[in-house]
Amino acid sequence: MSSSESKQTPSSYHFETPLLDAQHPSLLHSISDQGGYAFVTMAALAAAGDSCAAETAADMAWEQLHSGPSSSVLPIWRDAYSMACLYMARLHFSGGEFKEALRVLDMGLIMGGSRLRSDLDSAIAKVSAEARIVRVLDGHVESSLGCDECNEEVAWNLPVKSLTNKMVVKMSGLSLEGFLREYFQPGFPVIVSDGMAHWPARTKWKSLDYLHRVAGDRTIPVEVGKSYLRPQWKQQLITFSEFLDRIQSNDPSHDITYLAHHPLFDQINELREDICVPDYCSVGGGELRSLNAWFGPAGIVSPLHHDPHHNMLAQVLGKKYIRLYDASLSEELYPYTETMLCNSSQVDLDNIDKKEFGKVVDLEFVDCILEEGEMLYIPPKWWHYGRSLTTSFSVSFWWNNCDENSSAS
């Protein structure tokens, strides 16, 4: 514990769990119905302040979460894991162990159920506020993220024919009516060059001090390796500060690490407040389906794939190369036959096997360099490939239209 943490009596640190307190009996009854008698015993001890019992309960729930495919896990065991995380975090917080409390609460958010989500969110807000006071008292040197720096050899080794064909149309002052008529309805990509100048993220996220302060102690799932289609690819759970350190490191022994397609803004409210949902995402009368973060160093590749929804990709920091193929070219792009990868192409655009996929070289595409402060609209089912050219922080907004809403219901 640091000297600044000890300025307040540890036992005075406490957060409320109104949902857990109210639903505790019914949750334990439901867990018992699924054979979780040992968990119920440990949870009762954890509620009374037994830290070992709290950890044991979390381990029991964790085993249930990994007893088979994710889709087969009973929701009650996710709620049980959230419960155990709240008990562990409460004990860590009461002892002034802010980082460990936040780590456990984040695990509850990432792996737990939705039933106790409100308690997890309010607990994180309370612990984060205390942790920030400690950071201010300890002092930090202001530094920037360095998104203008670029490893030319890593970043600009672009696929064959890049930036030699048609470029994605770039528009400024694009009205919602013009977007609907010219791009949304016919299904064409477009870059909006001036749609996010008012976002606080445009300036705040350039500060490493700010990112460390609001998110440094939070635990996030990162991907390690050039892309998810490579055999060496893996996932890890690390703190945001450790992730930032890896991005800034020039140590070649560190595997390339990045955050991809993660609902970061559901997890960290302070970062959510720095961005705005573009008005374009209301076109079609649908609803926002997901809001995800993409953050990593130069050279990160998003392999050729397509997504099911309308996508507005906002380039908050840095720049990246994007290539797009029309949805009508799906068969020519050799999608994987496996269900899990059916939206991904077997073609490695960075090293095309011309003997097996030679025709891909002659397929028509559009591409662009997506600059900082620009947003790219990607229509549903359009195939796209991306490569970060600098340290890059992007936000993707997926939404559907009203027809998809009615068919889903």
C-alpha positions as CSV (number, residue, x, y, z in Angstrom):
1,M,0.0,0.0,0.0
2,S,1.4,3.4,-0.9
3,S,1.8,6.2,1.6
4,S,-1.0,8.2,0.0
5,E,-3.3,5.2,0.3
6,S,-2.6,5.0,4.0
7,K,-3.8,8.5,4.7
8,Q,-7.3,7.2,5.0
9,T,-8.2,4.3,7.4
10,P,-8.6,1.2,5.2
11,S,-11.8,0.1,6.9
12,S,-13.5,3.3,5.9
13,Y,-13.4,2.2,2.2
14,H,-16.8,0.7,1.4
15,F,-19.2,0.4,-1.5
16,E,-22.9,-0.5,-1.5
17,T,-24.4,-3.5,-3.3
18,P,-28.2,-2.9,-3.2
19,L,-29.1,-5.4,-6.0
20,L,-27.0,-8.1,-4.5
21,D,-28.4,-7.4,-1.0
22,A,-32.0,-7.6,-2.3
23,Q,-31.5,-10.6,-4.6
24,H,-29.0,-12.6,-2.5
25,P,-31.6,-15.2,-1.2
26,S,-33.1,-15.8,-4.6
27,L,-29.7,-16.0,-6.3
28,L,-28.5,-18.6,-3.8
29,H,-31.7,-20.6,-4.2
30,S,-31.3,-20.7,-8.0
31,I,-27.6,-21.7,-7.6
32,S,-28.6,-24.5,-5.3
33,D,-31.2,-25.7,-7.8
34,Q,-28.3,-26.2,-10.2
35,G,-26.3,-28.3,-7.7
36,G,-24.1,-25.4,-6.5
37,Y,-24.4,-26.3,-2.8
38,A,-20.7,-25.8,-2.1
39,F,-20.8,-22.4,-3.8
40,V,-23.7,-21.4,-1.6
41,T,-21.8,-22.3,1.5
42,M,-18.7,-20.3,0.4
43,A,-20.9,-17.3,-0.7
44,A,-22.5,-17.2,2.8
45,L,-19.0,-17.1,4.4
46,A,-17.8,-14.5,1.8
47,A,-20.8,-12.3,2.7
48,A,-19.6,-12.4,6.3
49,G,-16.2,-11.2,5.3
50,D,-14.2,-14.4,4.7
51,S,-11.7,-13.5,1.9
52,C,-10.7,-17.1,1.3
53,A,-14.3,-18.2,0.9
54,A,-14.9,-15.4,-1.6
55,E,-11.9,-16.5,-3.7
56,T,-13.1,-20.1,-3.5
57,A,-16.6,-19.1,-4.6
58,A,-15.1,-17.2,-7.5
59,D,-13.0,-20.3,-8.5
60,M,-16.1,-22.5,-8.4
61,A,-18.1,-20.2,-10.6
62,W,-15.1,-19.8,-13.0
63,E,-14.9,-23.6,-13.4
64,Q,-18.6,-23.6,-14.4
65,L,-18.0,-20.9,-16.9
66,H,-15.3,-23.0,-18.6
67,S,-17.0,-26.4,-18.3
68,G,-18.0,-26.4,-22.0
69,P,-18.8,-24.0,-24.9
70,S,-19.8,-20.5,-23.9
71,S,-23.3,-20.9,-25.3
72,S,-23.9,-23.9,-23.0
73,V,-23.1,-22.0,-19.7
74,L,-26.2,-21.5,-17.6
75,P,-26.9,-17.7,-16.9
76,I,-27.1,-18.3,-13.2
77,W,-23.4,-19.3,-13.1
78,R,-22.5,-16.0,-14.7
79,D,-24.5,-14.3,-12.0
80,A,-22.8,-16.4,-9.4
81,Y,-19.4,-15.3,-10.7
82,S,-20.5,-11.6,-10.5
83,M,-21.6,-12.2,-6.9
84,A,-18.3,-13.7,-5.9
85,C,-16.4,-10.8,-7.7
86,L,-18.4,-8.3,-5.7
87,Y,-17.6,-10.0,-2.4
88,M,-13.9,-10.2,-3.3
89,A,-13.7,-6.6,-4.5
90,R,-15.5,-5.3,-1.4
91,L,-12.8,-7.0,0.8
92,H,-9.9,-5.7,-1.3
93,F,-11.4,-2.2,-1.3
94,S,-11.9,-2.2,2.5
95,G,-8.2,-3.0,2.8
96,G,-7.2,-0.1,0.5
97,E,-6.2,-2.5,-2.4
98,F,-7.7,-0.4,-5.2
99,K,-6.0,-2.0,-8.1
100,E,-7.0,-5.5,-7.1
101,A,-10.5,-4.4,-6.4
102,L,-10.8,-2.9,-9.9
103,R,-9.3,-6.0,-11.5
104,V,-11.9,-8.3,-9.8
105,L,-14.8,-6.0,-10.6
106,D,-13.7,-5.9,-14.3
107,M,-13.6,-9.6,-14.4
108,G,-17.2,-9.5,-13.1
109,L,-18.1,-7.2,-16.0
110,I,-16.3,-9.2,-18.6
111,M,-17.3,-12.7,-17.6
112,G,-20.3,-12.3,-15.3
113,G,-24.0,-12.0,-15.9
114,S,-26.3,-9.0,-16.3
115,R,-28.3,-9.4,-13.1
116,L,-25.8,-7.6,-10.9
117,R,-24.4,-5.2,-13.5
118,S,-25.7,-2.1,-11.8
119,D,-23.8,-3.0,-8.6
120,L,-20.6,-3.7,-10.5
121,D,-20.9,-0.4,-12.3
122,S,-21.5,1.6,-9.1
123,A,-18.7,-0.2,-7.3
124,I,-16.3,0.5,-10.1
125,A,-17.2,4.2,-10.0
126,K,-16.6,4.3,-6.2
127,V,-13.2,2.5,-6.3
128,S,-12.1,4.4,-9.4
129,A,-12.7,7.7,-7.7
130,E,-10.6,6.8,-4.8
131,A,-7.8,5.4,-7.0
132,R,-7.7,8.7,-9.0
133,I,-7.1,10.6,-5.7
134,V,-4.1,8.4,-5.1
135,R,-2.8,9.0,-8.6
136,V,-3.1,12.7,-8.2
137,L,-1.3,12.6,-4.8
138,D,1.4,10.4,-6.2
139,G,1.9,12.7,-9.2
140,H,2.4,11.8,-12.9
141,V,4.4,13.3,-15.7
142,E,2.2,14.5,-18.7
143,S,3.1,12.6,-21.9
144,S,1.4,12.1,-25.2
145,L,0.5,8.9,-27.1
146,G,2.6,9.6,-30.1
147,C,0.1,8.7,-32.8
148,D,2.1,10.7,-35.4
149,E,5.1,8.4,-35.2
150,C,5.2,5.7,-37.8
151,N,7.4,2.7,-38.4
152,E,7.6,2.9,-42.2
153,E,8.8,-0.6,-42.7
154,V,6.0,-2.2,-40.5
155,A,3.1,0.1,-41.4
156,W,3.5,0.9,-45.1
157,N,4.1,-2.6,-46.4
158,L,0.6,-2.5,-47.9
159,P,-1.1,-5.2,-50.1
160,V,-0.4,-5.2,-53.8
161,K,-2.1,-2.5,-55.9
162,S,-2.9,-0.4,-52.8
163,L,-3.9,3.2,-53.5
164,T,-3.8,2.7,-57.3
165,N,-7.4,2.0,-58.0
166,K,-10.6,3.8,-57.1
167,M,-10.5,5.8,-53.8
168,V,-13.3,5.9,-51.3
169,V,-15.3,9.2,-51.8
170,K,-14.6,11.8,-49.2
171,M,-17.3,14.3,-48.2
172,S,-17.5,17.2,-45.8
173,G,-20.7,18.8,-44.6
174,L,-22.7,15.6,-45.7
175,S,-26.3,16.0,-44.7
176,L,-28.3,13.1,-43.3
177,E,-30.5,13.3,-46.4
178,G,-27.5,13.2,-48.7
179,F,-26.0,10.3,-46.8
180,L,-29.3,8.4,-47.0
181,R,-29.8,9.0,-50.7
182,E,-26.3,8.7,-52.0
183,Y,-24.6,6.1,-49.8
184,F,-26.9,4.3,-47.3
185,Q,-29.7,3.2,-49.7
186,P,-27.5,2.2,-52.7
187,G,-24.9,0.7,-50.3
188,F,-21.8,2.6,-51.1
189,P,-18.9,3.4,-48.7
190,V,-18.1,7.1,-48.0
191,I,-15.7,9.0,-45.7
192,V,-17.1,11.9,-43.7
193,S,-14.2,14.2,-43.0
194,D,-15.8,16.6,-40.4
195,G,-18.2,14.6,-38.3
196,M,-16.3,14.3,-35.0
197,A,-14.4,17.6,-34.5
198,H,-16.5,18.2,-31.3
199,W,-15.6,14.9,-29.6
200,P,-13.6,15.4,-26.3
201,A,-11.8,12.2,-27.3
202,R,-10.0,14.0,-30.1
203,T,-7.8,15.8,-27.6
204,K,-8.2,13.9,-24.3
205,W,-7.1,10.5,-25.7
206,K,-3.8,12.0,-26.9
207,S,-2.8,12.3,-23.3
208,L,-1.2,9.2,-21.8
209,D,-1.7,10.7,-18.4
210,Y,-5.4,11.0,-19.0
211,L,-5.7,7.4,-20.2
212,H,-3.7,6.1,-17.3
213,R,-5.8,8.2,-14.9
214,V,-9.3,7.2,-16.0
215,A,-8.5,3.6,-17.2
216,G,-5.0,2.6,-16.1
217,D,-6.0,0.1,-13.4
218,R,-8.9,-1.4,-15.4
219,T,-8.5,-5.0,-16.8
220,I,-9.2,-5.5,-20.5
221,P,-9.0,-8.4,-22.9
222,V,-6.3,-7.9,-25.5
223,E,-5.2,-9.9,-28.5
224,V,-1.5,-10.8,-29.0
225,G,-0.2,-11.6,-32.5
226,K,-0.5,-10.0,-35.9
227,S,-4.1,-11.2,-36.6
228,Y,-6.7,-13.6,-35.4
229,L,-6.1,-15.9,-38.4
230,R,-2.5,-16.6,-37.4
231,P,-1.7,-19.7,-35.4
232,Q,0.4,-17.8,-32.9
233,W,-2.5,-15.5,-32.0
234,K,-3.8,-15.5,-28.4
235,Q,-5.8,-13.5,-25.9
236,Q,-4.7,-12.1,-22.6
237,L,-6.2,-10.2,-19.7
238,I,-4.0,-7.2,-18.7
239,T,-4.5,-3.8,-17.2
240,F,-5.0,-0.8,-19.5
241,S,-1.7,0.7,-18.1
242,E,0.2,-2.4,-19.1
243,F,-1.4,-2.3,-22.5
244,L,-0.4,1.4,-23.0
245,D,3.2,0.5,-21.9
246,R,3.3,-2.3,-24.6
247,I,2.1,0.1,-27.3
248,Q,4.8,2.6,-26.4
249,S,7.5,0.0,-26.0
250,N,10.1,-0.5,-28.8
251,D,11.2,-3.8,-27.3
252,P,11.2,-6.3,-30.2
253,S,10.8,-9.2,-27.7
254,H,7.3,-7.9,-26.9
255,D,4.6,-9.5,-29.1
256,I,2.4,-7.1,-30.9
257,T,-0.6,-6.4,-28.6
258,Y,-3.9,-4.7,-29.5
259,L,-7.5,-4.2,-28.4
260,A,-10.0,-5.4,-31.1
261,H,-13.8,-5.4,-31.2
262,H,-14.1,-4.9,-27.5
263,P,-17.1,-3.1,-25.8
264,L,-14.7,-0.9,-24.0
265,F,-17.2,1.9,-23.6
266,D,-19.7,-0.3,-21.8
267,Q,-16.9,-1.1,-19.4
268,I,-15.3,2.3,-18.8
269,N,-17.9,5.0,-18.6
270,E,-15.4,7.9,-18.5
271,L,-14.2,7.0,-22.0
272,R,-17.8,6.6,-23.2
273,E,-18.4,10.2,-22.2
274,D,-15.6,11.3,-24.6
275,I,-17.4,10.2,-27.8
276,C,-20.7,10.8,-29.4
277,V,-22.9,8.5,-31.5
278,P,-22.9,10.0,-35.0
279,D,-26.3,11.2,-36.3
280,Y,-25.7,9.1,-39.4
281,C,-26.3,6.0,-37.2
282,S,-29.9,7.0,-36.9
283,V,-30.5,6.8,-40.7
284,G,-32.7,3.8,-41.6
285,G,-34.7,4.1,-38.4
286,G,-32.9,1.3,-36.7
287,E,-31.0,1.0,-33.5
288,L,-27.3,0.9,-32.4
289,R,-26.3,-2.7,-32.0
290,S,-22.8,-2.4,-30.7
291,L,-20.1,0.2,-29.9
292,N,-16.5,-1.2,-29.9
293,A,-12.9,-0.1,-29.6
294,W,-9.9,-0.8,-31.8
295,F,-6.6,0.3,-30.3
296,G,-3.1,-0.7,-31.1
297,P,0.3,0.2,-32.5
298,A,1.4,0.6,-36.1
299,G,1.2,-2.6,-38.2
300,I,-1.9,-4.2,-36.7
301,V,-3.9,-6.0,-39.4
302,S,-7.6,-6.6,-39.5
303,P,-7.8,-9.5,-42.0
304,L,-10.3,-9.4,-44.9
305,H,-13.8,-10.0,-43.5
306,H,-17.3,-8.7,-43.6
307,D,-19.8,-7.7,-40.8
308,P,-23.6,-8.1,-40.7
309,H,-24.5,-4.5,-39.8
310,H,-24.1,-0.9,-41.0
311,N,-20.8,0.3,-39.6
312,M,-19.4,3.8,-39.0
313,L,-15.7,3.5,-38.3
314,A,-14.5,6.6,-36.5
315,Q,-10.7,7.2,-36.6
316,V,-10.2,9.1,-33.3
317,L,-6.3,9.0,-33.2
318,G,-3.7,8.0,-35.8
319,K,-4.4,6.7,-39.3
320,K,-5.0,3.4,-41.0
321,Y,-5.2,1.9,-44.5
322,I,-8.6,0.4,-45.4
323,R,-9.5,-1.7,-48.5
324,L,-13.1,-2.6,-49.4
325,Y,-14.7,-5.1,-51.8
326,D,-18.3,-5.0,-52.8
327,A,-20.6,-7.6,-51.1
328,S,-21.4,-9.1,-54.5
329,L,-17.8,-10.4,-54.7
330,S,-18.1,-12.8,-51.7
331,E,-17.6,-16.1,-53.6
332,E,-14.5,-14.7,-55.4
333,L,-13.0,-13.8,-52.0
334,Y,-13.0,-17.5,-50.8
335,P,-14.7,-17.3,-47.4
336,Y,-13.9,-20.0,-44.9
337,T,-16.4,-22.8,-44.7
338,E,-16.2,-23.1,-40.9
339,T,-19.1,-21.5,-39.1
340,M,-16.9,-19.5,-36.8
341,L,-14.9,-18.0,-39.6
342,C,-17.5,-17.8,-42.4
343,N,-17.3,-14.0,-42.5
344,S,-13.5,-14.1,-43.0
345,S,-11.6,-14.7,-46.3
346,Q,-9.0,-17.3,-46.7
347,V,-7.0,-14.8,-48.8
348,D,-4.1,-13.2,-47.0
349,L,-3.9,-9.8,-48.9
350,D,-0.4,-9.2,-47.5
351,N,0.9,-12.4,-49.2
352,I,-1.6,-13.6,-51.8
353,D,-1.1,-17.2,-52.9
354,K,-1.5,-16.6,-56.6
355,K,-1.6,-20.3,-57.4
356,E,-4.6,-20.8,-55.2
357,F,-6.3,-17.4,-55.1
358,G,-4.8,-15.7,-58.2
359,K,-8.0,-14.2,-59.4
360,V,-8.3,-12.0,-56.3
361,V,-5.4,-9.8,-57.6
362,D,-7.7,-8.5,-60.4
363,L,-10.8,-8.0,-58.4
364,E,-12.1,-4.4,-58.2
365,F,-11.9,-2.6,-54.9
366,V,-11.9,0.8,-53.3
367,D,-9.4,1.9,-50.7
368,C,-8.3,4.9,-48.6
369,I,-6.0,6.2,-45.9
370,L,-8.5,7.0,-43.1
371,E,-7.0,10.0,-41.4
372,E,-7.4,11.2,-37.8
373,G,-10.8,12.8,-37.3
374,E,-12.5,11.0,-40.3
375,M,-15.3,8.5,-40.2
376,L,-15.8,5.7,-42.8
377,Y,-19.2,4.3,-43.6
378,I,-18.9,0.5,-44.4
379,P,-22.2,-1.0,-45.7
380,P,-23.3,-4.4,-44.5
381,K,-21.6,-7.4,-46.0
382,W,-18.9,-5.3,-47.7
383,W,-15.5,-7.0,-47.3
384,H,-12.8,-4.9,-45.7
385,Y,-9.2,-5.2,-44.7
386,G,-7.4,-2.7,-42.4
387,R,-3.8,-1.9,-41.4
388,S,-2.8,0.7,-38.8
389,L,-0.2,3.0,-40.1
390,T,0.5,4.7,-36.8
391,T,-0.6,4.0,-33.2
392,S,-4.3,4.0,-33.9
393,F,-7.5,4.3,-31.7
394,S,-10.8,3.8,-33.6
395,V,-14.4,3.4,-32.6
396,S,-16.9,1.3,-34.6
397,F,-20.6,2.0,-34.4
398,W,-22.8,-0.9,-35.7
399,W,-26.4,-0.3,-36.3
400,N,-29.3,-1.9,-38.2
401,N,-32.3,-0.5,-40.0
402,C,-36.0,-0.7,-39.0
403,D,-36.6,-3.7,-41.4
404,E,-34.0,-5.7,-39.6
405,N,-35.5,-4.7,-36.2
406,S,-38.9,-6.0,-37.3
407,S,-37.6,-9.2,-38.7
408,A,-35.5,-9.9,-35.6
409,S,-38.6,-9.6,-33.4
